Amino acid sequence: MVIFQNYINGEWVSSNSGELIDSINPANRNEIVGQIQSSTAEEVEIAVQAAVQAKKGWKKLGQYQRGQYLYRVAEIMEANVQDIAETLTREMGKTLPEAIGETQRGIAILRYYAAEGMRKDGDVIPSSDKDGIMFTRRTPLGVVAIITPWNFPVAIPIWKIAPALVYGNTVVFKPASESAVTAAKIIDCFTKAELPSGVLNFITGKGSAVGNALINNNLLNGITFTGSEQTGKLVAEAASKNNVKYQLEMGGKNPVIVLNDADIKSAVAGVLSGAFKSTGQKCTASSRVIVESGIYEKFKAELLSESSKITVDNGLENTTWMGPCASEGQLKSVLEYIEIGKQEGANLIFGGNRLDHGELANGYFVEPTIFENVTPSMRIAREEIFGPVIALYKVDSIEEAISVANDSDYGLSASLYTTNIGAALEFIEDIEAGLVRVNAESAGVELQAPFGGMKSSSTGTREQGEAAKEFYTSIKTVFIKGK
């Protein structure tokens, strides 16, 4: 059994608690992928103190030199793609091709932010004083806490850690326990790049102990969090109390609109990929599919036909299209929502069952699931299920479709399938979402573009791309008078 330690102040160390947490393979609950530390609040304090001590030296190092470290990490990760991806699949459940793609994306993110070392960190601004010069400089926040979910254990940590580091911050990183073994392997790549001690600290454990101690630490200068809305509100409360800058990404209930003039095969392919890849465990997953009445029956028939071809199995198998839910708790939650949908009067037209025959009985497998006759007031229409469940709606116009799409507490991503440029422009203008896509699935996110949502989906500045600089730095305005 492989035991993974915390990484604090430049050293791999075990927790004083003496307790370990098993990471279970969701495709085979009899397999323990590894064990992680069940850390204490006192150890969180040690990690934060290490980051505090390291922040001055890291800031003084300079942006170019910090970027060079990220290039090294990218090279090390590239040499370990297969191992990291296989660990991701065994620990979280997504298929191996998806895991390889996510790992390669993490490498690309590292290189993107490494290049920030050569980009500008301020602007020259005309002064009203002819003898003066005025300019801005970007300065790091200081110590940043990074808290990430289990569904993207490579990409999400890296898209937070990489900009935090290149812009001069030091980091204390807590991953979700369900995928902390994968996270540990990512941190190992950073350690092999020989970052100075204390610059990047990694600590695992229960949210009630480690998470609460971290978000309530008054030595932090920033907190960036991706996870549930409930936990996000606790982060916001703690950060506000300590006057700490914070950034939250808390999920979505993402609509896909399919108009009468859409290419049905293309729309169905996009819906299936957006809804069922990664077993629907994406904050940008397609969960509400709103179809114009003129093609509703044709679209539904094609959707059901293509859904029947999906193979559900262990993500390491070459023939697998969709893997298991990531944990027993997640499986139970998805099955509960399916029962809620039935009880609320929605019509279950595909799937809806746990798969427990043969070797699948040892895992957390559920069928792709489709409901129709869903009304906007139903819980399956309003609450984030985070599983492979689609709610189908029939509407009579694009105006009605947009109204239904916007009737949500969330506003992360939204997609439209149409060949009408006028309809596309209307959708872009009126949809209440931070990520808007036309003739593409709702779940696409590109690393060089800002990412974030509206309403309850996000709070604070956007992640990824150049927009990340807005969270991880503050602006210092400088005026110098020549004489």
Secondary structure, DSSP 8 states (H G I E B T S, - for coil): --EE-EEETTEEE--TT--EEEEEETTEEEEEEEEEE---HHHHHHHHHHHHHHHHHHHHH-HHHHHHHHHHHHHHHHTTHHHHHHHHHHHH---HHHHHHHHHHHHHHHHHHHGGGGS----EE--SSTTEEEEEEEEE-SEEEEE--SSSTTHHHHHHHHHHHHTT-EEEEE--GGGHHHHHHHHHHHHHTT--TTSEEE----IIIIIHHHHT-TT-SEEEEES-HHHHHHHHHHHHHTT-EEEEE----EEEEE-TTS-HHHHHHHHHHHHHGGGG-STT-EEEEEEEGGGHHHHHHHHHHHHTT--BS-TTSTT-SB---SSHHHHHHHHHHHHHHHHTT-EEEE--SEE-SGGGGGS-EE--EEEES--TTSHHHHS---SSEEEEEEESSHHHHHHHHH-SSEESEEEEE-S-HHHHHHHHHH---SEEEESS-TT---TTS-B--EETTEESS-BSGGGHHHHHEEEEEEEEE--
